[in-house]
Amino acid sequence: MSILTERIRSANASGRKAVIPYLPAGFPDRERFWAEVSALDAGGADVIEIGVPFSDPVADGPVVEAASLECLEHGVTLEWILAELGRRKGAFRAGIVLMGYYNPFLQYGLERLGRDCAAAGVGGLIVPDLPLEESGPLRAALAGTGTECICLVGLNTPPERLAEYARVARGFVYFVSVLGTTGVRESLPEEVLAKLAQVRPAFSVPVALGFGISRPAQVAPFGDLIDAAVVGSALIKRLREGGDGAGFMKDWREGASLG
């Protein structure tokens, strides 16, 4: 079983949704980033999603985009991320996922990427701009490494397309709750509930809900239709306002809907 599946199922078995915080690598600065990742892990994060900064982040809203561009100014590269993770391999209880756009991964070299992700203990890659039909080379490079290629589906994914994703899904499936970019929303679209009712039975792997989530109460209405929640912009805003990863996780773990 994938470490990502195991961590999410373990959280579910204890009666709560898994928590997946997202933070761009190198934010708010290169040294503090790793301290915050450690705090998220110690605070009970089940999976930690690390953003790979890119100059054209088409799926990112203003909060994540601004943070990612700052990370690029700090000199953060994919090489740096994997090298630093390699030095910390085994230090985190949480599963580790990299979220990034395809160009940096392709430029890094797919075979090298698979080898270095395995050496760094990366459990999965989320590549939002890589269509399923073009993901074969990346999936082949990751085969047997312990690093999964995570599927993304959304409100506009038809049932026949869900079945295609289900055939290759590993680790978990990422359900994007909005037709747009990342960022905190006051509420999620009404059609999310109905769409999750289609998505839930289509996949044997856990379902994680992301985009627009800022507080535990937002995920409560979805009950057993989701297994995990991904939170990014709200965490970045918390750090900008002087907070930390430990306080963030405390709030989420104490949220009524997450147990």
GILIN-V811187 format. One record per residue. N is the residue number from 1. RES is the residue in one small letter. PHI is phi in whole degrees, -180 to 180 (none if undefined). PSI is psi as a letter, one per 40 degrees, with the letter a starting at -180 (* if undefined). OMEGA is omega in degrees with one decimal (999 if undefined). Layout:
N	RES	PHI	PSI	OMEGA
N	RES	PHI	PSI	OMEGA
//
This chain:
1	m	none	h	175.6
2	s	-57	i	176.6
3	i	-60	d	-179.7
4	l	-68	d	176.2
5	t	-60	d	-177.2
6	e	-63	d	-178.5
7	r	-67	d	-179.4
8	i	-70	d	179.2
9	r	-63	d	178.6
10	s	-63	d	177.1
11	a	-64	d	-180.0
12	n	-62	d	-179.2
13	a	-65	d	177.7
14	s	-90	e	172.8
15	g	91	f	-179.5
16	r	-143	i	172.3
17	k	-77	i	174.4
18	a	-71	i	179.3
19	v	-112	h	-178.7
20	i	-123	g	176.3
21	p	-76	i	178.4
22	y	-115	h	176.6
23	l	-146	h	177.4
24	p	-65	h	-179.3
25	a	-62	h	179.3
26	g	95	e	178.9
27	f	-104	h	-1.0
28	p	-78	e	169.1
29	d	-152	i	-170.5
30	r	-63	d	-178.3
31	e	-78	d	-177.2
32	r	-68	d	179.3
33	f	-52	d	-177.5
34	w	-69	d	175.4
35	a	-65	d	179.4
36	e	-72	d	175.4
37	v	-61	d	177.3
38	s	-63	d	179.4
39	a	-68	d	177.0
40	l	-62	d	-179.7
41	d	-66	d	179.7
42	a	-64	d	-179.1
43	g	-81	e	174.0
44	g	108	e	175.2
45	a	-59	h	-177.8
46	d	-89	d	173.1
47	v	-137	i	176.7
48	i	-116	h	-178.9
49	e	-100	h	-178.7
50	i	-104	h	-179.9
51	g	-80	h	174.7
52	v	-95	h	-175.1
53	p	-58	i	-178.8
54	f	-146	i	-173.6
55	s	-76	e	-179.7
56	d	-131	g	-173.7
57	p	-81	g	-169.7
58	v	-65	d	-178.4
59	a	-95	e	-174.5
60	d	-95	h	173.0
61	g	-77	a	-173.0
62	p	-61	d	-177.5
63	v	-67	d	-179.4
64	v	-70	d	-179.2
65	e	-61	d	-179.5
66	a	-62	d	180.0
67	a	-65	d	-178.6
68	s	-65	d	179.2
69	l	-66	d	175.3
70	e	-62	d	-179.8
71	c	-64	d	176.4
72	l	-62	d	177.7
73	e	-64	d	177.4
74	h	-79	e	178.7
75	g	86	e	-179.2
76	v	-74	h	177.5
77	t	-132	i	176.0
78	l	-62	d	178.0
79	e	-59	d	-179.7
80	w	-63	d	-178.6
81	i	-60	d	-176.8
82	l	-68	d	178.1
83	a	-65	d	-179.9
84	e	-68	d	176.5
85	l	-65	d	179.0
86	g	-60	d	179.1
87	r	-68	d	-177.3
88	r	-106	e	-176.4
89	k	-55	h	-179.2
90	g	90	e	-177.7
91	a	-83	e	-176.4
92	f	-109	h	172.8
93	r	-75	d	-177.0
94	a	-66	i	168.7
95	g	-69	i	-178.0
96	i	-114	h	177.6
97	v	-125	h	171.0
98	l	-102	h	174.2
99	m	-112	h	-179.8
100	g	-161	i	-178.9
101	y	-89	i	-166.5
102	y	-67	d	-174.6
103	n	-55	d	178.7
104	p	-60	d	178.7
105	f	-66	d	-179.2
106	l	-65	d	179.2
107	q	-65	d	179.5
108	y	-67	d	-176.4
109	g	103	h	-171.1
110	l	-68	d	179.0
111	e	-65	d	176.9
112	r	-63	d	179.9
113	l	-62	d	179.6
114	g	-60	d	-178.9
115	r	-65	d	-175.5
116	d	-76	d	174.7
117	c	-64	d	178.4
118	a	-62	d	-179.2
119	a	-66	d	-178.0
120	a	-93	e	179.8
121	g	77	f	178.7
122	v	-81	h	-176.1
123	g	-86	e	-178.5
124	g	-170	i	175.2
125	l	-123	h	172.7
126	i	-113	h	-175.7
127	v	-126	g	-170.5
128	p	-68	e	-178.8
129	d	-103	e	179.3
130	l	-109	h	179.5
131	p	-65	i	-179.9
132	l	-55	d	-176.4
133	e	-65	d	-178.4
134	e	-107	e	-175.3
135	s	-90	e	-177.1
136	g	-55	d	-179.4
137	p	-59	d	179.0
138	l	-68	d	178.8
139	r	-61	d	179.3
140	a	-65	d	-179.4
141	a	-68	d	-177.7
142	l	-89	e	-175.8
143	a	-56	h	176.2
144	g	80	e	-177.9
145	t	-94	e	-173.9
146	g	89	e	176.8
147	t	-106	h	-176.4
148	e	-97	i	173.1
149	c	-95	h	-171.8
150	i	-84	h	179.4
151	c	-81	i	172.4
152	l	-115	h	173.7
153	v	-130	i	-177.0
154	g	-151	a	-177.2
155	l	-62	d	-176.4
156	n	-100	e	177.6
157	t	-88	h	-178.1
158	p	-72	i	-177.0
159	p	-55	d	-179.0
160	e	-66	d	177.6
161	r	-74	d	175.8
162	l	-58	d	-179.5
163	a	-65	d	178.4
164	e	-66	d	177.3
165	y	-65	d	-176.5
166	a	-61	d	-178.6
167	r	-67	d	-176.8
168	v	-116	e	-174.1
169	a	-66	h	175.8
170	r	-138	i	177.3
171	g	80	c	171.6
172	f	-163	i	174.0
173	v	-110	h	-176.1
174	y	-99	h	177.7
175	f	-95	h	-179.9
176	v	-87	h	-167.9
177	s	-82	e	-175.9
178	v	-134	i	171.4
179	l	-95	g	-175.7
180	g	169	a	-176.0
181	t	-93	i	177.0
182	t	-65	i	176.4
183	g	142	i	-178.7
184	v	-67	h	172.7
185	r	-120	i	176.0
186	e	-68	d	178.9
187	s	-149	i	178.8
188	l	-95	i	-179.7
189	p	-56	i	-178.9
190	e	-61	d	-175.5
191	e	-74	e	179.5
192	v	-60	d	-177.4
193	l	-61	d	-178.8
194	a	-66	d	-178.7
195	k	-69	d	177.6
196	l	-62	d	177.5
197	a	-66	d	172.9
198	q	-83	d	-173.6
199	v	-70	d	-173.4
200	r	-52	d	-178.0
201	p	-75	e	-177.2
202	a	-79	e	-172.8
203	f	-120	i	174.4
204	s	-92	e	177.5
205	v	-88	i	179.4
206	p	-61	i	178.0
207	v	-108	h	177.1
208	a	-109	h	180.0
209	l	-100	h	-179.5
210	g	-141	i	-177.1
211	f	79	h	173.1
212	g	88	e	-174.8
213	i	-95	h	-178.7
214	s	-129	e	-177.1
215	r	-149	i	-175.7
216	p	-57	d	-176.3
217	a	-62	d	-178.3
218	q	-69	d	-176.3
219	v	-95	e	-177.4
220	a	-56	d	-176.9
221	p	-65	e	-173.9
222	f	-90	e	172.2
223	g	47	b	-176.5
224	d	-79	e	179.0
225	l	-76	e	176.1
226	i	-130	i	179.0
227	d	-114	e	-175.0
228	a	-155	i	177.1
229	a	-127	h	178.3
230	v	-104	h	-177.2
231	v	-131	h	-177.1
232	g	-122	c	-174.8
233	s	-58	d	-179.1
234	a	-63	d	177.8
235	l	-69	d	178.5
236	i	-61	d	179.1
237	k	-63	d	179.0
238	r	-60	d	-179.2
239	l	-68	d	179.2
240	r	-64	d	-176.8
241	e	-90	e	175.2
242	g	100	e	179.1
243	g	-82	a	-179.9
244	d	-144	i	-178.0
245	g	-65	d	-179.7
246	a	-63	d	179.0
247	g	-67	d	177.7
248	f	-60	d	-178.6
249	m	-67	d	178.9
250	k	-60	d	179.9
251	d	-64	d	-178.1
252	w	-71	d	-178.6
253	r	-69	d	179.1
254	e	-91	e	178.7
255	g	-61	h	-173.5
256	a	-57	d	-174.7
257	s	-80	e	-177.4
258	l	-109	e	173.0
259	g	80	*	999
//
